[in-house]
Amino acid sequence: MDAHATNAPTRRQVVLSAGAGIAAAGLLAACVEPRATPTADASAVAARGAGTRVAALAEVPVGGALSVDVDGHALLLTRPAEGEVHLFSSICPHAGCKVVPADAELDCPCHGSRFALADGAVLAGPAPAPLAEIAVEIRGDDVVLT
């Protein structure tokens, strides 16, 4: 062995170690980044103010739901009956996954929670609470915030 050899890391080891550290820091930041909550999401949308158009009533099938977006907030507009509409945050109260329209209900594909069209109540699954609701009404041919 060379008398001048040291145990100093090679350039490759330094680069690989730095890359791993950067990746770990990014992963940690993603884990601790605060997620939107159903209540905060609903409050932000409601703050847009009464009269804000959500969608055309004709776009929402009777007995079904429609995914809509208001200022970057993913929402679910439901129409359980002809003259009845409801707007819910699409954030599942269980783990923050995105709830989607399904046959006559709203479903969370992550862990199997299911919610009612009429009131966002939990029908099944691990969700501990109903979906957060945002007040809306039918005004002419549109659904608007109240």
N, C-alpha and C positions, 0 to 999 in steps of 0.2 A: 504494500500500500504506500502511496506517495506521502512523504512527510508533510507536504503542504495541503493535503486534502482536509476538508472540513466537513462538518455535518450541516452546513448551510443549505437551505432549500434551493432547488434549481428554479430557473425562470418558469418552467412549465408548472411546477408545483405551486408557485406563487400565483400564477394566472388562474389555475384551476381552483385554488383555495379562495381567491377573491371572487370568482364567478359563483361559487357555491354560497359564499356569504351574501352576495347580492340577491341571489335567488331566495335564500332563506328569509332575508329582510322583506322582500316583496310578498312572500307567502304570509309572514307574520302580519304585515300591514293589511292584507286582504282579510285576515281572520279578525282583526280588531276594528276594522272600518265599520262605523255604525250603519246599520241598515234602516231603511224606512220602516216605520211601524204602521199597522193598519190605521190607527187613530190619527197619527201625524199626517199620513197621506190623505185621509178624509178631510181633516181640518184645512190642509193646504188647498184642496180643491174647493171646499165650501167658501174659502176666503175670496175666491174669484168674484163672488157677488151674485145676487139674484138676477135672473134674466140671462145668464150666460148659457148659450146653446150647447147642449151635450150631443144631441143627434136628432135626426129626423125620426119621428114616431114610426113611419112606415118601414124603417130599417130594422126595427126590433120585432121579431116574430111573436105573436101571441103564444104564451106557454113556453117561451124561450128567452134567450139572452144574447147580448151583443157585446163584444169587447170594444171599448172606446178609449180615447186618449184625451185628457184635458190638461193642457200645459205640461206634458211629459209624464203625467200620472196615468198609469194603466188602470182602467176601471171596468166594471161590469154593469151594464144597463139591462135590467130584466123587465119583462112584461108578463106577469103571471096570468092576467086576465085582460080583456079588451080595454078597459079604461083605467088600468092600474100599471104604474111604472115605479121602479126602484133603482137606485144607483148605489153600488157598493165598491169599496176598495178591493182590488184583486189580490191584495197581499194576504196570504193565509196567516191567521193568528198563531198557528202552530210553529212554523219554522221560517216564515217569510217567503215561501215559494209563491209562484204566480198561479192563481186560481183561474180556470177557464170554463167557458160555457160547455154544457153537456146536455144530454137528453133530459129536459124538464128539471134540471138542477145545475149546480155549479160544482165543479170538481177540482181538487188539488192533486195533480199528478205525482207529486213528490212522495206523499205518505198516505194517500187514500182518503183524506177528509172530503166530505160531501156537504153541500150547503143548499138551503131552500131558496127558490127564486123570490118568494114573497117577502121574506124578512131576513135572509142571510143566516138563518139558524143552522146550527150544526145538525146534520142528518146522520152522519157516521164519521168515524175516524178519530185521530188524536187531537184535532183542533180543540182548544179549551174554551173558545168563545165564538160567537157569530162574527160574520164579516162586518166591518165598520160601514155604516150606511151614511149616505149624503143625501140631503133633502132635494127632491126634484118634483116637477109637476109637468103635466101636459099643457102646452100653450099653443093653440092652433095646431099646426102640423109638426111642431117640434117638442122635444123634451128639454126643459131648462132647469137650471139651479133655482132654488127658492130661497 
